[in-house]
Amino acid sequence: MKNDKKVLIIYTGGTIGMKNTREGYAPVSGYLLGELNKIEDLNRADMPQWDFIEFDTLLDSSNVSAKEWNGIAKTIVDNYSAYDGFVILHGTDTMAYTASALSFILQGLGKPVILTGSQIPLCEVRSDARDNLITSLIIASDRVVGEVCLYFGGKLLRGNRATKTSADKLVAFDSPNFPHLAEVGITVKYNNIALPAHQGTPTYNPFVTVPIGVLKVFPGMQFGLFESIITEKLNGVVLETFGAGNIPNGGDDLLPIINKAFKAGAVVTVCSQCVAGSVTLGAYETSSALKKAGAVSGKDMTTESAVAKLYHLFSMGYTTDEIKVLMEQSIVGELTE
Ligand code: ASP
């Protein structure tokens, strides 16, 4: 039966579309569309119809920044009414950051926005690109989910809960703190936990470039070395702490620095180095002082999501006090309250 659904594929770069060149795998303009046109299954009558937009500069996703996030979101908004859903082809390395960022930039979605890519380029025999792309197209045309998702290796994940868990496995992503939105086997089994789909056009809230940093705590860390960065240069800091939000609290102390950072208008958000579980400030002596010094809890947010959320809140022009409150509340399903 003919499928009348329409999906827009937005190609930004990444391994999925790379060609084996003399210098190694590299994205080449115009190459991927030619390869997709050769895949008969992608062009069957019962598959959704698709159009293809390629970014002018194809990127290894390590080079993605707020500019590209805004560009992807703008492309979706500009084409929103013409399609049932959107598939973004993206490198895997920063795909979880992009998924988190898009969930804040594009709010009030009523159609699926699915990020995918592959660990092995489409041009290779054992590539995972074909299944990731075909299944993403089907999910994007289904219109069951109305939010930014990441599809990879048989799992449909909430975008702002996803994290890359493997550099080489074909099942490379997971969302340890949130159930999968769908499991894909013989059929696509949706779990009915997606955000409610909205009517009308989503809002487009682009990011501005905000000085944000991520600091990972380690045993024996000399916090003093980072003082000027935290207090003078950054508006937002994501502090990756041990376990449920703990830091070393003897000797070279972080707390006065955090106090100073707040006085200078910075927001320090505490996330965990553990992939699963939540920060609970105050559960241990080594974390309650963080709270007293003015840090906020990132709860069970991924670092990727905390970074994107800081970009979002500063870009929206909220005050530091407002941002401190909003960081601990769910805006687009990024944390469990
Ligand atoms: N370095 C590549 C990228 O993120 C890796 C990939 O796509 O899998 O663009």
Boltz pocket constraint, residues with backbone or C-beta under 6 A from the ligand:
constraints:
  - pocket:
      binder: B
      contacts: [[A, 13], [A, 14], [A, 15], [A, 16], [A, 59], [A, 60], [A, 61], [A, 62], [A, 90], [A, 91], [A, 92], [A, 93], [A, 94], [A, 117], [A, 118], [A, 119]]
      max_distance: 6.0
